[in-house]
Amino acid sequence: MTSMHRRRGTALASPLPRRGDRFGLGARSRSAAALALAAAALAPAAASASTVSYDGAVLVLKAAPGEINKPSIQDVDGKPGSVTLYDYGVPVTSVPAGCDDHPDWHSVECPAPGGVRVELGDGDDWASVSLGVAVPVEMHGGPGNDKLDGNDKVNNLYGDEGNDTLNGYGGNEALDGGLGDDTVDGGAGSDHLLGGDGNDLLFPDHYEDPSPDVVDGGPGIDRIDADWTTKRYDDIEPDLILTLGGGADDGRPGEGDDITNVERIWFNVGATVTGTDAPEYMKLVQTNQPGNLVGNGGADELIGGGGTDVVDGGAGNDILNGGFGDDTITGGPGTDKISGDQTTTECGYLWCKYPYGNDLIYARDGEVDSIDCGAGADRVIADANDVVAPDCETVERGSAPAGGGNGSAGGGPGASGTPLASVGGVQVIAGQRLGKVLKKGLKVSVGGSGTKKVKIRLSYSGKTVARATGKPGRIATLRLNAAARRALAARKQAKFTLFVGQEKARVTLAR
């Protein structure tokens, strides 16, 4: 009996909660646990760490998947062969022997005798190199829209998948945008710029830092912007010469750029540009220097600037516009839409240009072309069936030369009676081949009327090889000197520059 009471007393030592408090202590305990679980669920997951290792003598920073990484490569004072790797907001682990780990700063200091390689993950990452880093650096963006910034040393930047931005900043680099619509800027230095698959924007050297670059836009509709020729107002920049079909003869005189697979080009200096058989867009912007735009084959759109321009569409159904100024426009084989002048005003902060220009338009090719001359006193040489607007003051209609047609065979300048080149009222007569020119000279037709003679000069590789004086309405012959004939005896193709006064045009001759 006594023991029973003790057991009961023991049982009653923890009384049941009162009715008003039956969910008191137990409920509070369960609520605290639930809140703790909710807070744990809402708290951000710990960032996956980047790892540092060596691949031979190359120091490698590898990002973990699922993170947005912002690594930076910094130089170390007093240790020219070492670098500090930061990855802002992401811890760095797996630090190899010989390195100093700074976990509080998400950084590690290591020797880098063979350079540094950064392998980013699948986020929109941003990697950079400080100016003081002297070792070679290679960056791979991986999937995502990445930004990779090099320095003025040796950098190789690979955007990989995504719409990436690659900046070389003055070193001698290889920059490859990879898959996506990328922006690739080599800066100064001798660079190899690859757009990759996508519609890319490419920036070779600026005027202040000319160096031989290789620029290959790759598949897609790729563009070289006017920033390539950033305008300086204290001098006149040298003209650009580009042949988009390849060859290390592009850029400014002696620069040695090689431009291929670029379909859209803006300039704000004078330029001589020869296109390919692909559709291309060329435009001269905010310049009064003369330009010479030759489309060759393809459905091209060519727009002149404010100078005395030569615009030649070549074969294909082209859209041609002389811009502002006194221009010479040749449609070539194909159904072309030709405008002598811009139809709208262009204005900047301190200037405006209004439509003007006394233009000469050649459209006699056997095709039905549409011609609008615009402002000025213009002259049109057209087919009988061309559609010519009333604002063309002088119209001379006739039949196309023998062999005229749609340009499906033998397209390009000189095909089907189209002049090989036109400049300053002088046309290089169609159909001439290099072998015959070496023997008998280059024949040109001098336009205009009157008795004033025209001085004509032909150069090759920057050296004058022939001179002639032509009378208006006559044929003149430029006979190459002996040195030029010897130098070109075995060449299958040669690119000349024809000068009439201060104007010039590119002439390409094949055997």
C-alpha positions in Angstrom: 0.0 0.0 0.0 2.8 2.4 0.9 4.7 1.5 -2.2 1.6 2.1 -4.3 1.2 5.6 -2.9 4.8 6.3 -3.7 4.3 5.2 -7.3 1.3 7.4 -7.5 3.1 10.2 -5.9 5.8 9.8 -8.5 3.3 9.8 -11.3 1.6 12.9 -10.0 4.9 14.8 -9.7 4.4 15.8 -13.4 0.8 17.0 -13.4 -1.3 17.3 -16.5 -1.4 20.8 -18.0 -4.4 22.9 -17.1 -7.2 23.1 -19.6 -6.3 26.5 -20.7 -2.6 25.5 -21.0 -2.9 22.0 -22.5 -1.0 23.1 -25.7 1.4 25.4 -23.8 4.9 24.0 -23.4 4.5 21.3 -26.0 3.2 23.7 -28.6 6.0 26.2 -28.0 8.5 23.4 -28.5 7.0 22.3 -31.7 6.7 25.9 -33.0 10.3 26.6 -32.3 11.3 23.4 -34.2 9.1 24.4 -37.1 10.6 27.9 -37.3 14.1 26.5 -37.2 13.3 24.2 -40.1 11.7 27.0 -42.1 14.7 29.3 -41.5 17.0 26.5 -42.6 15.0 26.0 -45.8 15.0 29.7 -46.6 18.7 30.3 -45.9 20.9 30.5 -49.0 22.8 27.3 -49.8 26.5 27.5 -49.2 28.3 28.4 -52.4 30.0 25.5 -54.1 33.8 26.1 -53.9 36.1 26.7 -56.8 39.2 24.5 -56.8 42.9 25.3 -57.5 45.3 22.8 -58.9 48.2 22.4 -61.2 48.2 20.9 -64.7 51.9 20.4 -65.1 53.4 23.9 -64.5 50.0 25.6 -65.3 48.0 26.9 -62.3 44.3 26.1 -62.9 41.3 27.7 -61.2 38.1 25.6 -61.9 34.7 26.9 -61.0 32.0 24.6 -59.5 28.8 24.1 -61.5 25.7 26.2 -60.6 27.7 29.3 -59.4 28.1 32.8 -60.8 31.9 33.3 -60.5 33.9 36.5 -60.6 37.5 35.4 -60.4 40.3 37.9 -60.7 44.0 37.2 -61.3 46.3 39.6 -59.4 50.0 40.1 -59.4 52.0 39.7 -56.1 54.4 42.4 -55.0 58.0 41.2 -55.1 57.0 37.8 -56.7 56.9 38.2 -60.4 56.3 34.5 -61.1 53.4 34.2 -58.6 49.7 35.3 -58.7 46.8 35.7 -56.3 43.6 34.1 -57.4 40.4 35.7 -56.0 36.9 34.4 -56.6 34.6 37.0 -55.1 31.7 35.4 -53.1 32.8 31.9 -53.8 35.2 30.0 -51.5 38.4 28.5 -53.0 39.4 25.0 -51.8 41.7 22.1 -52.7 44.7 24.4 -52.4 47.9 22.6 -53.7 51.2 22.4 -51.9 53.3 25.5 -52.2 50.3 27.9 -52.2 49.2 30.2 -49.4 45.5 29.9 -48.6 43.5 33.0 -47.5 40.0 31.6 -46.9 38.6 34.7 -45.4 39.3 36.6 -48.6 38.3 33.7 -50.9 41.8 33.8 -52.4 45.0 31.8 -52.8 48.5 32.8 -53.6 50.5 30.4 -55.8 53.5 30.2 -58.1 52.5 30.1 -61.7 55.6 29.1 -63.7 53.6 27.9 -66.7 50.9 30.6 -66.6 47.2 30.5 -65.4 44.1 28.8 -66.8 40.6 29.7 -65.7 37.8 27.3 -66.4 34.4 28.9 -65.6 31.2 27.0 -65.1 27.6 27.4 -66.4 26.7 30.8 -65.0 27.0 34.3 -66.4 30.6 34.8 -65.1 33.2 37.6 -65.2 36.9 36.9 -65.1 39.7 39.5 -65.3 43.4 39.9 -65.2 45.3 42.8 -63.5 47.8 44.8 -65.6 50.7 43.6 -63.4 50.3 39.9 -64.2 53.1 39.0 -66.5 52.5 35.2 -67.0 50.4 33.9 -69.9 46.7 33.6 -69.1 44.0 31.4 -70.7 40.3 31.8 -69.9 37.3 29.5 -70.8 33.9 31.0 -70.2 31.9 27.8 -70.5 28.1 27.9 -70.9 26.5 31.3 -70.0 26.9 34.9 -71.1 30.4 35.6 -69.8 32.7 38.6 -69.8 36.4 37.9 -70.1 38.9 40.7 -69.6 42.6 40.2 -70.4 45.5 42.6 -70.0 48.3 44.0 -72.1 50.3 40.7 -72.0 49.6 37.3 -73.7 46.0 36.2 -73.1 43.9 33.6 -74.9 40.2 34.1 -74.2 37.5 31.5 -75.2 33.9 32.5 -74.7 32.4 29.1 -75.4 28.6 28.8 -75.4 26.6 32.0 -74.8 26.6 35.6 -75.8 30.0 36.6 -74.5 32.1 39.8 -74.3 35.9 39.3 -74.8 38.3 42.2 -74.3 42.0 41.8 -75.1 43.2 45.2 -73.9 46.5 45.5 -75.8 48.2 42.1 -75.7 48.9 39.7 -78.5 45.9 37.5 -78.0 43.7 34.8 -79.5 40.1 35.6 -78.8 37.4 33.1 -79.8 33.8 34.0 -79.1 32.5 30.5 -79.7 28.8 29.7 -80.1 26.5 32.7 -79.6 26.3 36.4 -80.5 29.6 37.6 -79.1 31.4 40.9 -78.9 35.2 40.4 -79.5 37.6 43.4 -79.0 41.3 42.7 -79.5 42.5 46.2 -78.5 46.0 47.0 -79.5 48.5 44.2 -80.4 48.6 41.5 -83.0 45.4 39.5 -82.4 43.5 36.6 -83.8 39.8 37.3 -83.5 37.3 34.5 -84.1 33.6 35.3 -83.9 32.5 31.7 -84.0 29.0 30.5 -84.8 26.6 33.4 -84.3 26.1 37.1 -85.3 29.2 38.7 -83.8 30.6 42.2 -83.4 34.4 42.4 -84.0 36.8 45.2 -83.1 40.3 45.0 -84.6 42.9 47.7 -83.9 42.2 51.4 -83.5 44.1 54.0 -85.5 46.4 54.7 -82.6 47.6 51.1 -82.3 47.9 49.5 -85.8 49.1 45.9 -85.7 48.5 42.9 -88.0 45.3 41.1 -87.0 43.5 38.1 -88.3 39.7 38.5 -88.1 37.4 35.7 -89.0 33.7 36.2 -88.3 32.8 32.6 -88.8 29.2 31.4 -89.6 26.5 34.0 -89.1 26.1 37.7 -90.0 29.1 39.3 -88.5 30.0 43.0 -88.2 33.1 45.2 -87.9 32.0 48.5 -86.3 33.1 52.1 -86.9 34.9 52.0 -83.5 37.6 50.2 -85.4 38.3 53.5 -87.0 37.7 55.8 -84.1 37.8 59.4 -85.5 40.5 61.8 -84.4 39.9 65.5 -85.1 43.5 66.7 -85.0 44.6 64.9 -88.2 43.4 62.9 -91.2 43.6 59.2 -90.8 45.1 57.0 -93.5 42.5 55.3 -95.7 41.6 51.7 -95.1 42.0 49.0 -97.8 40.0 45.8 -97.2 39.6 42.7 -99.4 37.0 40.6 -97.6 37.9 37.4 -99.4 41.1 36.9 -97.4 44.8 37.8 -97.6 47.0 39.7 -95.2 46.6 43.0 -97.1 43.9 44.7 -95.2 43.8 47.7 -92.9 46.0 50.8 -93.3 49.0 50.8 -95.5 51.5 48.3 -94.2 49.3 47.0 -91.4 48.7 43.5 -92.8 45.3 42.6 -91.4 43.5 39.6 -92.8 39.7 40.0 -92.8 37.3 37.1 -93.7 33.7 36.1 -93.1 32.6 39.6 -92.2 29.3 40.6 -93.8 28.6 44.1 -92.3 31.1 46.9 -92.0 30.9 50.6 -90.8 33.6 53.1 -91.5 34.2 56.8 -90.6 37.3 57.2 -92.6 38.0 56.8 -96.3 38.1 53.2 -97.4 38.5 51.0 -100.4 36.6 47.8 -99.8 36.2 44.8 -102.1 33.5 42.3 -101.1 33.0 38.6 -102.0 30.2 36.7 -103.7 28.2 36.6 -100.4 25.6 39.3 -99.4 27.4 42.2 -97.7 26.5 45.5 -96.1 29.0 48.4 -96.2 28.5 52.0 -95.0 30.7 55.1 -94.8 29.6 57.2 -91.8 30.5 60.8 -90.9 33.4 61.2 -93.3 34.1 63.5 -96.2 37.1 61.3 -97.3 36.4 59.5 -100.6 35.4 55.8 -100.4 35.4 53.0 -102.9 32.9 50.2 -102.2 32.8 47.2 -104.5 30.3 44.5 -103.7 31.2 41.8 -106.3 28.6 39.0 -106.3 25.7 38.6 -103.9 22.8 40.9 -103.0 24.7 43.7 -101.4 23.8 47.0 -99.7 26.4 49.7 -100.2 26.1 53.2 -98.8 28.6 56.0 -99.5 29.5 58.9 -97.2 30.1 62.6 -97.6 33.0 62.4 -100.0 33.4 61.7 -103.7 32.7 58.0 -103.5 32.7 55.1 -106.0 30.0 52.5 -105.3 30.0 49.4 -107.5 27.5 46.6 -106.7 28.9 44.0 -109.1 26.7 41.0 -109.8 23.6 40.4 -107.8 20.4 42.3 -106.9 21.9 45.2 -105.0 20.8 48.3 -103.0 23.2 51.1 -103.8 23.3 54.6 -102.3 25.9 57.3 -103.0 25.3 59.1 -99.7 26.3 62.7 -99.7 28.7 64.1 -102.3 29.5 63.8 -106.0 29.5 60.0 -106.5 30.0 57.4 -109.3 27.6 54.5 -108.9 27.7 51.3 -111.0 24.9 48.8 -110.7 26.4 45.8 -112.5 24.6 42.7 -113.5 21.4 42.1 -111.6 18.2 44.0 -110.7 19.5 46.9 -108.7 17.9 49.7 -106.7 20.1 52.8 -107.1 19.9 56.1 -105.2 22.3 58.9 -106.0 21.9 60.6 -102.7 20.7 60.0 -99.2 17.0 61.0 -99.0 17.2 62.2 -95.3 19.2 64.6 -93.3 21.9 63.3 -91.0 22.8 65.3 -87.9 25.3 65.0 -85.0 25.8 67.2 -82.0 27.4 70.1 -83.9 26.7 69.3 -87.6 24.0 68.4 -90.1 24.3 67.0 -93.7 21.6 67.6 -96.2 21.0 65.6 -99.4 23.2 66.9 -102.2 25.6 65.7 -104.9 26.1 65.7 -108.7 26.2 62.0 -109.4 27.1 59.7 -112.3 25.1 56.5 -112.4 25.9 53.5 -114.7 23.0 51.1 -115.0 23.3 49.8 -118.5 23.4 46.0 -117.9 20.4 44.5 -119.6 18.4 44.3 -116.3 15.5 46.3 -115.2 17.0 48.6 -112.5 15.3 51.3 -110.4 17.1 54.6 -110.3 16.5 57.7 -108.1 19.1 60.5 -108.5 18.1 62.8 -105.6 19.5 66.3 -105.3 22.0 67.9 -107.6 22.7 67.7 -111.4 22.9 64.0 -112.1 23.6 61.9 -115.2 22.3 58.4 -115.8 23.5 55.8 -118.4 20.6 53.4 -118.4 18.9 50.6 -120.4 15.8 51.3 -122.4 13.7 49.4 -119.8 15.2 50.9 -116.6 12.9 52.8 -114.3 14.4 56.3 -113.9 13.0 58.9 -111.6 12.2 62.4 -112.9 14.8 63.9 -110.6 17.6 62.6 -112.9 18.5 65.6 -115.0 20.4 63.8 -117.8 19.4 60.3 -118.9 21.2 58.4 -121.7 19.3 55.2 -122.7 20.7 52.4 -124.8 21.4 48.7 -125.0 23.7 46.7 -122.8 27.0 45.5 -124.2 27.1 42.0 -125.7 27.2 39.4 -123.0 24.9 41.4 -120.6 22.6 39.4 -118.4 22.0 38.4 -114.8 25.6 37.9 -113.9 25.2 34.2 -113.1 28.5 33.4 -114.8 31.7 35.5 -114.5 30.2 37.9 -112.0 32.1 40.8 -110.3 33.6 44.0 -111.6 34.2 43.8 -115.3 31.6 41.0 -116.0 29.1 41.7 -118.7 30.6 45.1 -119.6 30.7 46.4 -116.0 33.9 48.5 -115.5 36.6 46.8 -113.5 36.8 50.0 -111.4 35.7 53.6 -111.6 37.3 56.6 -110.1 37.3 60.4 -110.9 35.5 59.9 -114.1 38.0 57.2 -115.3 36.8 53.6 -115.9 39.0 50.6 -116.2 37.6 48.8 -119.3 36.0 45.4 -118.6 37.4 42.1 -119.6 41.1 42.8 -119.2 43.3 40.0 -117.9 46.6 40.2 -116.0 48.7 38.4 -118.7 47.6 40.8 -121.4 48.0 43.9 -119.2 51.6 42.9 -118.5 52.3 42.8 -122.2 50.1 45.7 -123.6 49.1 47.8 -120.6 45.9 48.6 -118.7 43.3 50.4 -120.8 41.0 53.0 -119.2 38.2 55.1 -120.5 38.3 58.8 -119.6 34.9 60.3 -119.2 33.7 63.9 -119.5 34.1 66.5 -122.2 36.4 69.4 -123.0 40.1 69.6 -123.5 41.5 69.3 -120.0 43.8 66.3 -119.7 43.6 63.9 -116.8 46.6 62.5 -115.0 46.3 58.8 -114.2 48.7 56.7 -112.1 48.8 52.9 -111.3 50.5 51.5 -108.2 51.3 48.0 -106.9 52.4 47.2 -103.4 52.7 51.0 -102.7 55.0 51.7 -105.7 54.0 53.5 -108.9 54.2 51.1 -111.8 52.6 53.1 -114.6 51.5 56.6 -115.6 49.4 58.0 -118.4 47.6 61.2 -119.4 44.1 60.9 -120.8 41.9 63.1 -122.8 38.1 63.3 -122.1 36.2 60.9 -124.3 39.3 58.9 -125.2 41.0 55.6 -124.2 44.3 55.8 -122.3 46.8 53.0 -121.8 48.9 52.6 -118.6 52.0 50.5 -119.6 53.6 48.8 -116.6 57.4 49.3 -116.1 59.9 46.5 -116.5 60.3 45.9 -112.7 56.6 45.4 -112.3 56.4 43.0 -115.3 59.1 40.9 -113.8 57.6 40.9 -110.3 54.2 39.9 -111.6 55.3 37.4 -114.3 54.3 34.3 -112.2 51.4 35.8 -110.3 47.9 34.4 -110.9 46.3 37.5 -109.5 47.4 41.1 -108.7 45.8 44.0 -106.8 46.6 47.5 -108.1 45.5 50.9 -107.0 44.4 53.4 -109.7 44.9 57.1 -108.8 43.1 60.0 -110.6 44.2 63.1 -108.8 43.6 62.5 -105.1 41.0 59.9 -105.7 41.8 56.2 -105.9 40.2 52.8 -106.6 41.3 49.2 -106.2 41.7 47.1 -109.4 42.1 43.4 -109.2 43.3 41.5 -112.3 43.5 37.7 -112.7 45.1 35.7 -115.5 
